[in-house]
Amino acid sequence: MQQAEQSKLHLYNSLTRKKEKFEPINAPFVGMYVCGPTVYGEPHLGHARAAITFDIVFRYLKHLGYKVRYVRNITDVGHLEDEETEQGEDKIAKKARIEQLEPMEIVQTYTIRYHRGMDALNCLRPSIEPTASGHIIEQIGLIEEILENGLAYEVNGNVYFDLEKYRETNDYGTLSGKVLEDLQSGSRDTEGMEEKKSPHDFALWKKASPSHIMRWPSPWSEGFPGWHLECTTMSTKYLGDTFDIHGGGLDLQFPHHEAEIAQSRGARGCDPARYWLHNNMVTIDGAKMSKSAGNFITLSQLFKGEHDLLEKGFDPMVVRFLMLQSHYRSKIDFSNDALLAAEKGYKRLMNASDVLHSMDTGTFKKEGEGSGDTEILEQCRLCHETMNDDFNTAQTLASLFELASKINAIQHAQLDADNVSLQAFTTLSKTFDDFVFDIFGLKETDSGKNGKTEELVKLLIQIRAEARERKDFATSDKIRDDLQKIGIQLKDDKSGETTFTIN
């Protein structure tokens, strides 16, 4: 099954703007690099979107049998406030100045918080998580390669990539679709503009001002590397000059990823990655998330409900489920209502899982096919088909809900177990568990139907049964109706036994 599914996997390549069959450079090994966070603030929904997107890619590739080396960096130096013009302070240095801490204290604090947030969302840790400040020597070496190839120049201790020279033999802007002449680009300050051969040239190394705390010696000056250079260095160090997948947020296509392509070609003469994957952005109630708009939500606020836009806190699994409801290349709109709806959907899957694992396999048809097999096996097939179609989690969820309906139908005898073969049930059970837990990374939590909730419902069912024996139908009906209001459905069968489902 795994080899057959491997051959069907297609990815949308941002570089070519079309879906392509996934063919690793050195199968079964896969190298994947994803641009990680700049650790100067609390982890937020934007961080979560990227992390969950590529966690799903990581999980599914492993499910297909690939041996994946997943590299995601930590940016702890060189990321300036204005990404396109390279102007302003280093984001981490600025935070350190405001909080009166050492820059590496800021890095340590927010790296830990980022990890805690992603762990709560059940994102697997990457295989390697390098830091920019830990690879200064390698970055200097890469700059020297670009200089030797005549595609960079040094002036006053700064080193810039010579974009005009590069364009004599290379295209620039293919990934983002931007036209160079229309781009706003420059140096990190107005004086730097005078140093450049072209305003579009970007920094590979910046000479540190006397007040700049984060600085390292180099052949050109005491300074720090350019943000774009860091990812080129770390990705190629651990995955080779050309690797399989490069991922990141859509906002990184320009200038960051365009610069990465130029640097790799400038140093090694080859593209860094075969496939480029980009996740779309997060909006809040239809508006772009921003601190100035008052709709910026950190993960901590989301989990605790400590934000004006939220009526309560939401379990990390509900947040993860909401993100799975949209294709990674589509925008996700977060709202209190959307989270409430996702909470119901998540609980429905968890309840179906509980029912599935409580079923007696001895009741299913041992030989031959059952009348219910065809629909069950078709939905199992669709789970694989939709995930092979550029990781379409939204469509895969739809098939999982169809399987959940089949599970509930078997439980309530709407679909007789003897009309389902044991083989079909086994396929259903494995497919459901594989996708819900191993691939989608969901897990049972207090937001699902935990043991205490189940025991409380059973106790209420017992009290209701006693009321019915006393012919106290008013109390019996009230228990049933009140439970229904909070999403718990009671069903009385002909024998008098009462079962329940949590929606």
DAMO-V152683 format. One record per backbone hydrogen bond with DSSP energy under -0.5 kcal/mol. NH is the residue of the N-H (numbers start at 1). CO is the residue of the C=O. If there is no record, write none. Layout:
nh: (NH/NH)
co: (CO/CO)
This chain:
nh: (5/6/7/8/9/9/10/11/13/13/14/14/16/17/18/20/22/23/26/27/29/30/32/32/33/34/35/39/39/40/45/48/49/50/51/52/53/54/55/56/57/58/59/60/61/62/63/64/65/66/67/68/69/70/71/71/72/72/73/74/75/76/80/81/82/83/86/87/88/91/94/95/96/97/98/99/100/101/105/106/107/108/109/110/111/112/113/114/115/116/117/118/119/120/121/122/123/127/128/132/134/135/136/139/140/141/142/143/144/145/146/147/148/149/150/151/153/155/158/159/160/161/162/163/166/167/168/168/169/170/177/180/182/183/183/185/186/193/193/194/194/195/195/196/201/204/205/206/208/212/215/216/223/223/224/226/227/230/231/232/233/234/235/236/237/238/239/240/243/245/246/247/248/250/252/253/257/258/259/260/261/262/263/264/265/266/267/268/269/269/270/274/275/277/277/279/280/283/284/285/285/287/289/294/295/296/297/298/299/302/303/304/305/306/307/310/314/318/319/320/321/322/323/324/325/325/326/330/332/334/334/339/340/341/342/343/344/345/346/347/348/349/350/351/352/353/354/355/356/357/358/358/359/359/361/363/364/365/365/372/373/376/377/378/379/380/381/382/383/384/385/386/387/388/389/390/390/391/392/393/396/397/398/399/400/401/402/403/404/405/406/407/408/409/410/411/412/413/414/415/419/420/422/425/426/427/428/429/430/431/432/433/434/435/436/437/438/439/440/442/448/450/454/455/456/457/458/459/460/461/462/463/464/465/466/467/468/469/470/471/472/473/476/477/478/479/480/481/482/483/484/485/486/486/487/488/489/489/491/493/493/496/499/501/503/503)
co: (1/2/3/5/5/6/388/20/11/18/12/276/13/13/13/11/9/21/29/24/26/67/30/69/245/71/247/37/75/38/297/44/45/46/47/48/49/50/51/52/53/54/55/56/57/58/59/60/62/61/28/66/30/68/32/69/70/128/34/130/37/74/78/89/87/81/82/82/188/79/90/91/92/93/94/95/96/96/102/102/103/104/105/106/107/108/109/110/111/112/113/114/115/116/117/119/118/70/70/74/131/132/133/135/136/137/138/139/140/141/142/143/144/145/147/146/160/158/155/205/153/202/151/161/162/163/164/165/166/166/173/178/179/179/180/183/84/189/190/190/191/191/192/192/198/159/159/224/222/209/213/223/216/221/206/204/78/226/227/228/229/230/231/232/233/234/235/236/272/31/275/33/277/279/249/250/252/253/255/256/257/258/259/260/261/262/263/264/264/265/264/243/244/246/275/248/328/332/287/283/334/284/282/291/290/290/295/296/43/298/299/300/301/301/305/307/302/315/315/316/317/318/319/320/321/322/323/327/281/283/332/335/336/337/338/339/340/341/342/343/344/345/346/347/348/349/350/351/352/353/354/355/355/356/359/360/361/417/420/419/370/372/373/374/375/376/377/378/379/380/381/382/383/384/385/10/388/387/386/391/392/393/394/395/396/397/398/399/400/401/402/403/404/405/406/407/408/410/409/409/416/417/365/421/422/423/424/425/426/427/428/429/430/431/432/433/433/434/435/436/445/448/450/451/452/453/454/455/456/457/458/459/460/461/462/463/464/465/466/468/467/471/472/473/474/475/476/477/478/479/480/481/482/483/484/483/487/501/499/491/497/493/491/489/487/501)
